[in-house]
Amino acid sequence: MARVKGAMMTRKRRNKTLKLAKGYFGAKSKHFKMAKEAVMKSGQYAYIGRKARKRDFRKLWITRISAAAKLNGMNYSTLMNGLKKADINLNRKMLSEIAINDPAGFTAIVEKAKAAL
């Protein structure tokens, strides 16, 4: 059986990494060893960022709901408690969208929450 050398697959693998490192500063986009490290680190940052984005958006929605609730004479925690007791199952994303785009509708929701308390 003929001996198989790994040159083609090695070159392919290295080119794939260098392609991912395209646009990086200095030698990180040219030298395989440095590119490999930079690509691995950027992958870690991307993974962490995907988790952090969910936290950041939830924090933003809560801030928006809180601000809108204060305009209606209520704080965030009381509003959420009232919504739960009134059996209004809206998630924070939708509540935040309603607060921004339909203030009158949000006021109606707040009134229902107040009545349930």
N, C-alpha and C positions, 0 to 999 in steps of 0.2 A: 504494500500500500504506500502511496506517495506521501511524503511529509508535507504537512500544511503549515505554512508560516502565517503569523497573525498580523502582518503588516496592513492589510486592507481594512480589517475590522478595527485595528488600533487607530488608524488614520481617521476612519469614519467616526469613532467615538470621540476622538480629540476635536475633530471639526464641529461635531455637534455641541460640545462644550464651548468652543470658541465662538460659535454662532450665538449661543445664549449670552456670552460675555460681550457681544458687540456693543460699542458705545461706552464701555467702561473706561475710566481714566487711565492713561499711561500703559504700563506693561500688562495690566489686568485684562486688556482686550487682545493682547498679542501673544503672550507666553502662556503655554498650556497650564503649567503648574500654578501660576498666580490666578489664571482665569478659573481654574477648577475650584480654588479656595473661595474666590469672589462669588461664583455661581452658587456654591453650597451655602454661603452666608446669605446671599440674596434670597435663596429659597427659604431659609429659616425666617428671615424678615417677612417674607410674603405669607408664610404660614401663621406667624404671630399676628400679622395685620388682618388676616381674615377673621381671626377670633376677636381682635380688638374692635373691628368695625361694628360687630353686633352690639358690643357694650356701648360704643360711642353713640350709635343711633338710638338705643334705648334711653340713654342719658338725655339726648336731645329731645326725644318725644316727651319725656317726663318734665323737662324744663318748660316746654311749650304748653303742656297741659296745666302745669302749675301756674304759669303766667295768666292763662285764660281763666282759670278757676279763681284767681285772686281778683280779676276784673269783675267776677260775678259774686264776690263777697264770700269766698270759700277757700280753704287751703287744699293742697293736693291730696293729703292722706284722708281728709274728711270726705272729699269728693269720691275717691276710690272706694271707701267704705260704704258710702251711700249708694254708689252704683252696684256694688255687690249685693247690698240688701234689697235694692229695687229690682234685682235680677236682670240688669242690663249688661250683657256680655259683649262689650266692645274692647278690642285690644288697644294698647297705647298708641300704636301707629295710626289707627283709624280715628281715635279720639283727637290726636294731634292734628290730623288732616281736617277734621270737622272744625276744630278750634280756629284754624287758619282760614279756611275757605268758606265756612258757614257759621259766623258768630251767633246768629239768631238760633240756629239749630243746636249749637253748643249750650246756649243759655237754657233752651228747653230741656236738654239732658241734665243740666245742673239742677234745674227746678225739680225734676223727677227724683234726683238723688237726695235733694233737701227734704222732699216729702217723705222719702223712705226712712229718714233718720229719726 
